[in-house]
């Protein structure tokens, strides 16, 4: 089957043709799951449940989605709201913003990848919360500064300056071998 763009799926969905919704599920479910498990430190089973909740909200509200907007930004906003609702209901603070899995190394290559992943997570933990979130949206979700500004409710210039400062700090950490 040929590639179908998000915009085509949304337009068809808004006309009542819901059979291609599964394409959106395939494209965005793993990204949502990643957000819950890695960004918000939620266990795998709960992350799956919250991902399903996000997908249900997308399905229920896609008819009102404005196609000129960024679908990815809209989905991330839903993820953030679902996670905030989850923690509000749970009434427990989040443990860590960037959790890492402590897997048993199976090869030298795997071990190196785990060390790099932990180093990145540790470096991100040094950043202020807003800068961590901006870095994640920019590089994990591949969002533009305008999309990030819209989601966070801050000016685009603030996003750009926070992004600059965060990158500079990360370069200092990795280039200088600085202790975190």
MDAnalysis code that builds the backbone (N, CA, C; Angstrom):
import MDAnalysis as mda
import numpy as np

u = mda.Universe.empty(540, n_residues=180, atom_resindex=np.repeat(np.arange(180), 3), trajectory=True)
u.add_TopologyAttr("name", ["N", "CA", "C"] * 180)
u.add_TopologyAttr("resid", np.arange(1, 181))
u.add_TopologyAttr("resname", ["UNK", "UNK", "UNK", "UNK", "UNK", "UNK", "UNK", "UNK", "UNK", "UNK", "UNK", "UNK", "UNK", "UNK", "UNK", "UNK", "UNK", "UNK", "UNK", "UNK", "UNK", "UNK", "UNK", "UNK", "UNK", "UNK", "UNK", "UNK", "UNK", "UNK", "UNK", "UNK", "UNK", "UNK", "UNK", "UNK", "UNK", "UNK", "UNK", "UNK", "UNK", "UNK", "UNK", "UNK", "UNK", "UNK", "UNK", "UNK", "UNK", "UNK", "UNK", "UNK", "UNK", "UNK", "UNK", "UNK", "UNK", "UNK", "UNK", "UNK", "UNK", "UNK", "UNK", "UNK", "UNK", "UNK", "UNK", "UNK", "UNK", "UNK", "UNK", "UNK", "UNK", "UNK", "UNK", "UNK", "UNK", "UNK", "UNK", "UNK", "UNK", "UNK", "UNK", "UNK", "UNK", "UNK", "UNK", "UNK", "UNK", "UNK", "UNK", "UNK", "UNK", "UNK", "UNK", "UNK", "UNK", "UNK", "UNK", "UNK", "UNK", "UNK", "UNK", "UNK", "UNK", "UNK", "UNK", "UNK", "UNK", "UNK", "UNK", "UNK", "UNK", "UNK", "UNK", "UNK", "UNK", "UNK", "UNK", "UNK", "UNK", "UNK", "UNK", "UNK", "UNK", "UNK", "UNK", "UNK", "UNK", "UNK", "UNK", "UNK", "UNK", "UNK", "UNK", "UNK", "UNK", "UNK", "UNK", "UNK", "UNK", "UNK", "UNK", "UNK", "UNK", "UNK", "UNK", "UNK", "UNK", "UNK", "UNK", "UNK", "UNK", "UNK", "UNK", "UNK", "UNK", "UNK", "UNK", "UNK", "UNK", "UNK", "UNK", "UNK", "UNK", "UNK", "UNK", "UNK", "UNK", "UNK", "UNK", "UNK", "UNK", "UNK", "UNK", "UNK", "UNK", "UNK", "UNK", "UNK"])
u.atoms.positions = np.array([
    [0.844, -1.176, 0.000],
    [0.000, 0.000, 0.000],
    [0.890, 1.241, 0.000],
    [0.506, 2.236, -0.724],
    [1.244, 3.493, -0.806],
    [1.155, 4.261, 0.509],
    [2.132, 5.132, 0.688],
    [2.155, 5.989, 1.873],
    [0.966, 6.945, 1.837],
    [0.327, 7.093, 2.962],
    [-0.795, 8.019, 3.093],
    [-0.382, 9.063, 4.121],
    [-0.457, 10.331, 3.749],
    [-0.030, 11.394, 4.662],
    [-1.029, 11.568, 5.804],
    [-0.533, 12.151, 6.892],
    [-1.401, 12.460, 8.027],
    [-2.565, 13.332, 7.578],
    [-2.275, 14.309, 6.748],
    [-3.306, 15.239, 6.283],
    [-4.416, 14.511, 5.518],
    [-4.039, 13.565, 4.669],
    [-5.039, 12.788, 3.932],
    [-5.908, 11.982, 4.895],
    [-5.281, 11.349, 5.867],
    [-6.020, 10.544, 6.848],
    [-6.986, 11.432, 7.628],
    [-6.507, 12.593, 8.054],
    [-7.340, 13.506, 8.835],
    [-8.539, 13.973, 8.013],
    [-8.289, 14.364, 6.775],
    [-9.393, 14.820, 5.918],
    [-10.426, 13.721, 5.723],
    [-9.972, 12.503, 5.443],
    [-10.898, 11.385, 5.276],
    [-11.660, 11.119, 6.573],
    [-10.951, 11.154, 7.694],
    [-11.574, 10.906, 8.989],
    [-12.664, 11.942, 9.252],
    [-12.373, 13.178, 8.949],
    [-13.342, 14.252, 9.179],
    [-14.558, 14.131, 8.270],
    [-14.407, 13.393, 7.175],
    [-15.533, 13.124, 6.275],
    [-16.267, 11.840, 6.656],
    [-15.839, 11.199, 7.726],
    [-16.514, 10.007, 8.208],
    [-15.854, 8.693, 7.822],
    [-14.755, 8.732, 7.098],
    [-14.037, 7.514, 6.687],
    [-12.958, 7.220, 7.732],
    [-13.284, 6.344, 8.659],
    [-12.391, 6.093, 9.790],
    [-11.471, 4.900, 9.602],
    [-11.558, 4.202, 8.470],
    [-10.798, 2.969, 8.287],
    [-9.283, 3.175, 8.239],
    [-8.803, 4.349, 7.938],
    [-7.349, 4.582, 7.872],
    [-6.776, 5.123, 9.181],
    [-7.579, 5.209, 10.202],
    [-7.097, 5.687, 11.496],
    [-5.945, 4.811, 11.994],
    [-5.979, 3.534, 11.634],
    [-4.919, 2.613, 12.066],
    [-3.530, 3.078, 11.619],
    [-3.462, 3.831, 10.507],
    [-2.173, 4.364, 10.060],
    [-1.623, 5.352, 11.083],
    [-2.500, 6.184, 11.639],
    [-2.055, 7.127, 12.673],
    [-1.609, 6.378, 13.922],
    [-2.341, 5.322, 14.253],
    [-1.976, 4.516, 15.417],
    [-0.567, 3.950, 15.224],
    [-0.294, 3.389, 14.049],
    [1.018, 2.803, 13.775],
    [2.123, 3.858, 13.805],
    [1.816, 5.064, 13.348],
    [2.834, 6.124, 13.301],
    [3.123, 6.724, 14.665],
    [2.116, 6.851, 15.517],
    [2.295, 7.650, 16.728],
    [2.200, 6.873, 18.043],
    [1.758, 5.637, 18.038],
    [1.635, 4.894, 19.298],
    [2.987, 4.704, 19.974],
    [4.011, 4.339, 19.209],
    [5.320, 4.105, 19.834],
    [5.926, 5.403, 20.365],
    [5.670, 6.510, 19.699],
    [6.158, 7.802, 20.171],
    [5.479, 8.181, 21.491],
    [4.169, 7.927, 21.567],
    [3.437, 8.196, 22.816],
    [3.950, 7.298, 23.935],
    [4.127, 6.027, 23.624],
    [4.625, 5.078, 24.624],
    [6.002, 5.498, 25.124],
    [6.865, 5.908, 24.194],
    [8.192, 6.400, 24.568],
    [8.059, 7.586, 25.528],
    [7.173, 8.511, 25.196],
    [6.991, 9.700, 26.034],
    [6.643, 9.289, 27.464],
    [5.696, 8.391, 27.623],
    [5.277, 7.990, 28.965],
    [6.359, 7.214, 29.697],
    [6.993, 6.296, 29.001],
    [7.948, 5.439, 29.677],
    [9.282, 6.135, 29.930],
    [9.825, 6.809, 28.955],
    [11.139, 7.407, 29.104],
    [11.090, 8.816, 29.671],
    [10.186, 9.617, 29.208],
    [10.147, 11.017, 29.635],
    [9.483, 11.184, 30.995],
    [8.442, 10.404, 31.230],
    [7.693, 10.568, 32.468],
    [7.917, 9.426, 33.458],
    [8.817, 8.490, 33.131],
    [9.208, 7.395, 34.031],
    [8.026, 6.561, 34.509],
    [7.173, 6.227, 33.601],
    [5.997, 5.416, 33.919],
    [6.290, 3.984, 33.493],
    [5.896, 3.018, 34.323],
    [6.171, 1.621, 34.003],
    [5.516, 1.220, 32.685],
    [6.027, 0.149, 32.093],
    [5.622, -0.241, 30.740],
    [4.122, -0.512, 30.626],
    [3.557, -1.232, 31.565],
    [2.133, -1.571, 31.493],
    [1.259, -0.312, 31.575],
    [1.586, 0.573, 32.498],
    [0.831, 1.823, 32.627],
    [1.041, 2.698, 31.397],
    [2.266, 2.717, 30.864],
    [2.548, 3.486, 29.649],
    [1.687, 2.986, 28.492],
    [1.494, 1.679, 28.397],
    [0.628, 1.127, 27.355],
    [-0.816, 1.583, 27.558],
    [-1.266, 1.558, 28.805],
    [-2.635, 2.006, 29.093],
    [-2.813, 3.487, 28.746],
    [-1.830, 4.309, 29.129],
    [-1.923, 5.740, 28.846],
    [-1.834, 6.012, 27.341],
    [-1.043, 5.226, 26.637],
    [-0.967, 5.352, 25.182],
    [-2.334, 5.067, 24.571],
    [-3.004, 4.033, 25.070],
    [-4.346, 3.718, 24.581],
    [-5.319, 4.862, 24.864],
    [-5.161, 5.486, 26.025],
    [-6.012, 6.632, 26.367],
    [-5.775, 7.793, 25.396],
    [-4.514, 8.032, 25.065],
    [-4.185, 9.087, 24.100],
    [-4.815, 8.775, 22.749],
    [-4.660, 7.540, 22.294],
    [-5.214, 7.159, 20.992],
    [-6.727, 7.295, 20.977],
    [-7.364, 6.973, 22.080],
    [-8.819, 7.141, 22.179],
    [-9.202, 8.616, 22.111],
    [-8.448, 9.467, 22.803],
    [-8.718, 10.913, 22.743],
    [-8.507, 11.463, 21.332],
    [-7.468, 10.966, 20.665],
    [-7.236, 11.391, 19.283],
    [-8.434, 11.006, 18.432],
    [-8.884, 9.764, 18.572],
    [-10.019, 9.275, 17.787],
    [-11.271, 10.111, 18.047],
    [-11.525, 10.397, 19.324],
    [-12.728, 11.156, 19.681],
    [-12.683, 12.609, 19.207],
    [-11.486, 13.184, 19.112],
    [-11.367, 14.613, 18.828],
    [-10.788, 14.958, 17.457],
    [-10.460, 13.966, 16.659],
    [-9.821, 14.224, 15.379],
    [-10.725, 15.006, 14.417],
    [-12.023, 14.868, 14.571],
    [-12.932, 15.617, 13.689],
    [-12.827, 17.117, 13.921],
    [-12.419, 17.526, 15.117],
    [-12.268, 18.946, 15.421],
    [-10.854, 19.457, 15.170],
    [-9.936, 18.567, 14.838],
    [-8.544, 18.967, 14.614],
    [-8.457, 19.888, 13.407],
    [-7.690, 20.957, 13.555],
    [-7.474, 21.916, 12.468],
    [-6.276, 21.460, 11.651],
    [-6.501, 20.995, 10.397],
    [-5.404, 20.445, 9.592],
    [-4.223, 21.387, 9.352],
    [-4.394, 22.680, 9.543],
    [-3.260, 23.599, 9.383],
    [-2.319, 23.533, 10.579],
    [-2.760, 22.927, 11.653],
    [-1.936, 22.777, 12.852],
    [-1.026, 21.565, 12.699],
    [-0.065, 21.441, 13.600],
    [0.841, 20.303, 13.607],
    [0.199, 19.146, 14.360],
    [0.010, 18.024, 13.684],
    [-0.569, 16.845, 14.324],
    [0.346, 16.342, 15.435],
    [1.639, 16.328, 15.185],
    [2.596, 15.846, 16.176],
    [2.541, 16.702, 17.450],
    [2.455, 18.007, 17.279],
    [2.363, 18.902, 18.440],
    [1.063, 18.666, 19.197],
    [-0.017, 18.455, 18.468],
    [-1.320, 18.207, 19.084],
    [-1.273, 16.907, 19.889],
    [-0.663, 15.864, 19.319],
    [-0.567, 14.579, 20.012],
    [0.308, 14.701, 21.255],
    [1.420, 15.423, 21.164],
    [2.274, 15.621, 22.334],
    [1.522, 16.367, 23.432],
    [0.719, 17.339, 23.059],
    [-0.084, 18.063, 24.043],
    [-1.045, 17.099, 24.752],
    [-1.649, 16.210, 23.992],
    [-2.547, 15.214, 24.595],
    [-1.755, 14.314, 25.541],
    [-0.564, 13.876, 25.120],
    [0.291, 13.044, 25.988],
    [0.611, 13.762, 27.294],
    [0.989, 15.016, 27.202],
    [1.319, 15.791, 28.406],
    [0.114, 15.891, 29.330],
    [-1.060, 16.150, 28.753],
    [-2.275, 16.269, 29.561],
    [-2.643, 14.939, 30.220],
    [-2.527, 13.844, 29.471],
    [-2.834, 12.523, 30.025],
    [-1.858, 12.190, 31.152],
    [-0.577, 12.467, 30.955],
    [0.419, 12.201, 32.002],
    [0.156, 13.062, 33.235],
    [-0.140, 14.327, 33.032],
    [-0.440, 15.202, 34.172],
    [-1.680, 14.718, 34.920],
    [-2.705, 14.297, 34.192],
    [-3.908, 13.742, 34.824],
    [-3.568, 12.487, 35.623],
    [-2.732, 11.635, 35.038],
    [-2.317, 10.398, 35.710],
    [-1.621, 10.710, 37.035],
    [-0.662, 11.627, 37.020],
    [0.066, 11.944, 38.243],
    [-0.808, 12.690, 39.248],
    [-1.744, 13.470, 38.767],
    [-2.667, 14.155, 39.668],
    [-3.552, 13.125, 40.378],
    [-4.041, 12.137, 39.611],
    [-4.870, 11.077, 40.210],
    [-4.045, 10.235, 41.173],
    [-2.813, 9.961, 40.805],
    [-1.934, 9.121, 41.601],
    [-1.413, 9.854, 42.836],
    [-1.308, 11.169, 42.711],
    [-0.822, 12.043, 43.788],
    [0.563, 11.645, 44.275],
    [1.401, 11.227, 43.341],
    [2.796, 10.922, 43.649],
    [3.660, 11.693, 42.675],
    [4.788, 12.195, 43.135],
    [5.687, 12.902, 42.216],
    [6.349, 11.938, 41.240],
    [6.765, 12.481, 40.125],
    [7.506, 11.692, 39.153],
    [8.882, 11.415, 39.721],
    [9.415, 10.250, 39.428],
    [10.710, 9.863, 39.967],
    [11.846, 10.562, 39.234],
    [11.891, 10.409, 37.933],
    [12.969, 10.973, 37.148],
    [12.430, 11.343, 35.787],
    [12.916, 12.436, 35.237],
    [12.431, 12.864, 33.940],
    [13.012, 12.036, 32.810],
    [14.182, 11.417, 33.023],
    [14.802, 10.602, 31.984],
    [15.286, 9.301, 32.609],
    [14.393, 8.333, 32.650],
    [14.745, 7.048, 33.229],
    [15.551, 6.239, 32.218],
    [16.405, 5.406, 32.743],
    [17.131, 4.493, 31.866],
    [16.859, 3.078, 32.338],
    [16.856, 2.151, 31.418],
    [16.648, 0.759, 31.773],
    [17.990, 0.149, 32.137],
    [18.002, -0.635, 33.171],
    [19.236, -1.280, 33.618],
    [19.248, -2.712, 33.084],
    [19.423, -2.864, 31.802],
    [19.469, -4.168, 31.166],
    [20.844, -4.799, 31.364],
    [20.884, -6.089, 31.322],
    [22.149, -6.806, 31.397],
    [22.798, -6.757, 30.016],
    [24.024, -6.288, 29.932],
    [24.674, -6.200, 28.628],
    [24.778, -7.569, 27.956],
    [24.455, -7.605, 26.667],
    [24.514, -8.848, 25.921],
    [25.708, -8.857, 24.967],
    [26.284, -7.707, 24.701],
    [27.447, -7.623, 23.834],
    [28.158, -6.314, 24.123],
    [29.369, -6.182, 23.607],
    [30.127, -4.943, 23.802],
    [29.395, -3.769, 23.151],
    [28.806, -4.004, 21.991],
    [28.065, -2.947, 21.287],
    [26.848, -2.510, 22.105],
    [26.144, -3.484, 22.670],
    [24.974, -3.185, 23.494],
    [25.387, -2.408, 24.741],
    [26.485, -2.848, 25.352],
    [26.975, -2.179, 26.558],
    [27.359, -0.729, 26.256],
    [28.024, -0.502, 25.149],
    [28.406, 0.853, 24.743],
    [27.168, 1.718, 24.539],
    [26.154, 1.163, 23.889],
    [24.910, 1.905, 23.660],
    [24.239, 2.250, 24.987],
    [24.244, 1.325, 25.939],
    [23.644, 1.580, 27.246],
    [24.403, 2.679, 27.998],
    [25.723, 2.647, 27.912],
    [26.546, 3.669, 28.570],
    [26.267, 5.040, 27.958],
    [26.188, 5.085, 26.626],
    [25.892, 6.354, 25.952],
    [24.511, 6.867, 26.349],
    [23.554, 5.969, 26.391],
    [22.189, 6.355, 26.765],
    [22.157, 6.919, 28.187],
    [22.851, 6.249, 29.094],
    [22.902, 6.726, 30.484],
    [23.607, 8.070, 30.565],
    [24.686, 8.244, 29.794],
    [25.413, 9.519, 29.787],
    [24.513, 10.656, 29.309],
    [23.750, 10.396, 28.271],
    [22.831, 11.422, 27.750],
    [21.760, 11.733, 28.791],
    [21.191, 10.695, 29.396],
    [20.159, 10.905, 30.421],
    [20.720, 11.710, 31.596],
    [21.935, 11.367, 32.031],
    [22.559, 12.105, 33.137],
    [22.815, 13.563, 32.759],
    [23.276, 13.783, 31.532],
    [23.532, 15.157, 31.075],
    [22.238, 15.955, 31.012],
    [21.189, 15.338, 30.533],
    [19.902, 16.042, 30.455],
    [19.379, 16.392, 31.847],
    [19.676, 15.534, 32.824],
    [19.224, 15.801, 34.190],
    [19.870, 17.046, 34.789],
    [21.003, 17.480, 34.235],
    [21.681, 18.684, 34.716],
    [20.921, 19.944, 34.283],
    [20.225, 19.843, 33.171],
    [19.520, 21.010, 32.623],
    [18.298, 21.371, 33.454],
    [17.920, 22.644, 33.441],
    [16.652, 23.032, 34.062],
    [15.495, 22.321, 33.337],
    [14.419, 22.095, 34.041],
    [13.282, 21.328, 33.523],
    [12.796, 21.828, 32.159],
    [12.618, 23.111, 32.013],
    [12.104, 23.655, 30.749],
    [13.059, 23.374, 29.600],
    [14.357, 23.481, 29.849],
    [15.335, 23.202, 28.797],
    [15.325, 21.718, 28.426],
    [15.176, 20.835, 29.410],
    [15.081, 19.403, 29.126],
    [13.896, 19.122, 28.210],
    [12.777, 19.723, 28.546],
    [11.563, 19.494, 27.763],
    [11.710, 20.037, 26.338],
    [12.336, 21.171, 26.190],
    [12.555, 21.759, 24.864],
    [13.491, 20.873, 24.044],
    [14.570, 20.390, 24.639],
    [15.492, 19.490, 23.946],
    [14.754, 18.239, 23.474],
    [13.940, 17.679, 24.349],
    [13.200, 16.476, 23.971],
    [12.255, 16.738, 22.801],
    [11.499, 17.810, 22.881],
    [10.558, 18.100, 21.797],
    [11.294, 18.365, 20.486],
    [12.408, 19.054, 20.558],
    [13.158, 19.400, 19.349],
    [13.806, 18.165, 18.722],
    [14.440, 17.329, 19.527],
    [15.235, 16.250, 18.966],
    [14.567, 14.884, 18.999],
    [13.672, 14.628, 19.962],
    [12.997, 13.341, 19.990],
    [11.703, 13.382, 19.183],
    [10.999, 14.510, 19.257],
    [9.734, 14.654, 18.541],
    [9.922, 15.419, 17.228],
    [11.108, 15.947, 16.977],
    [11.444, 16.714, 15.767],
    [10.444, 17.843, 15.503],
    [10.204, 18.632, 16.533],
    [9.281, 19.753, 16.421],
    [10.032, 21.044, 16.152],
    [9.340, 21.971, 15.519],
    [9.927, 23.287, 15.272],
    [9.843, 24.123, 16.549],
    [10.599, 25.198, 16.586],
    [10.567, 26.093, 17.747],
    [9.174, 26.708, 17.918],
    [8.513, 27.004, 16.813],
    [7.156, 27.563, 16.899],
    [6.178, 26.559, 17.498],
    [6.301, 25.289, 17.109],
    [5.427, 24.258, 17.673],
    [5.678, 24.101, 19.169],
    [6.940, 24.100, 19.543],
    [7.300, 23.973, 20.964],
    [6.742, 25.156, 21.751],
    [6.914, 26.351, 21.206],
    [6.406, 27.560, 21.872],
    [4.902, 27.473, 22.071],
    [4.205, 26.992, 21.056],
    [2.755, 26.867, 21.133],
    [2.334, 25.892, 22.225],
    [3.004, 24.751, 22.298],
    [2.676, 23.745, 23.308],
    [2.977, 24.255, 24.716],
    [4.129, 24.896, 24.867],
    [4.557, 25.327, 26.200],
    [3.962, 26.669, 26.617],
    [3.359, 27.376, 25.671],
    [2.764, 28.664, 26.002],
    [3.789, 29.734, 26.310],
    [4.929, 29.670, 25.605],
    [5.968, 30.675, 25.789],
    [6.345, 31.235, 24.412],
    [6.968, 32.403, 24.355],
    [7.360, 32.962, 23.059],
    [8.394, 32.086, 22.343],
    [8.359, 32.105, 21.027],
    [9.299, 31.342, 20.209],
    [10.745, 31.756, 20.505],
    [10.970, 33.042, 20.739],
    [12.309, 33.524, 21.074],
    [12.839, 32.906, 22.356],
    [11.958, 32.685, 23.317],
    [12.352, 32.043, 24.574],
    [12.756, 30.600, 24.316],
    [12.002, 29.921, 23.448],
    [12.354, 28.545, 23.091],
    [13.741, 28.518, 22.452],
    [13.978, 29.434, 21.523],
    [15.265, 29.467, 20.824],
    [16.417, 29.750, 21.778],
    [16.224, 30.683, 22.706],
    [17.313, 30.992, 23.630],
    [17.530, 29.845, 24.627],
    [16.443, 29.211, 25.085],
    [16.592, 28.055, 25.977],
    [17.277, 26.899, 25.246],
    [16.923, 26.719, 23.996],
    [17.532, 25.670, 23.189],
    [19.028, 25.936, 23.024],
    [19.382, 27.179, 22.761],
    [20.787, 27.559, 22.621],
    [21.542, 27.282, 23.920],
    [20.979, 27.728, 25.038],
    [21.642, 27.528, 26.332],
    [21.772, 26.042, 26.672],
    [20.725, 25.272, 26.378],
    [20.756, 23.837, 26.674],
    [21.822, 23.134, 25.838],
    [21.885, 23.463, 24.556],
    [22.908, 22.865, 23.689],
    [24.306, 23.222, 24.184],
    [24.491, 24.488, 24.520],
    [25.787, 24.955, 25.013],
    [26.181, 24.178, 26.267],
    [25.256, 24.011, 27.180],
    [25.524, 23.283, 28.422],
    [25.859, 21.818, 28.133],
    [25.117, 21.207, 27.209],
    [25.386, 19.808, 26.853],
    [26.751, 19.657, 26.191],
    [27.112, 20.599, 25.320],
    [28.434, 20.570, 24.701],
    [29.524, 20.693, 25.768],
    [29.315, 21.564, 26.748],
    [30.287, 21.710, 27.832],
    [30.443, 20.401, 28.599],
    [29.334, 19.754, 28.868],
    [29.372, 18.504, 29.627],
    [30.118, 17.422, 28.843],
    [29.763, 17.262, 27.567],
    [30.355, 16.171, 26.786],
    [31.771, 16.489, 26.303],
    [32.029, 17.709, 25.901],
    [33.368, 18.059, 25.406],
    [34.369, 18.184, 26.557],
    [33.905, 18.679, 27.672],
    [34.815, 18.905, 28.784],
    [34.941, 17.719, 29.704],
    [34.097, 16.711, 29.469],
    [34.136, 15.548, 30.361],
    [33.769, 15.923, 31.777],
    [32.969, 16.974, 31.893],
    [32.601, 17.509, 33.191],
    [31.785, 16.519, 33.995],
    [32.001, 16.515, 35.285],
    [31.217, 15.688, 36.179],
    [29.797, 16.232, 36.221],
    [28.851, 15.327, 36.197],
    [27.453, 15.758, 36.217],
    [27.007, 15.832, 37.617],
])
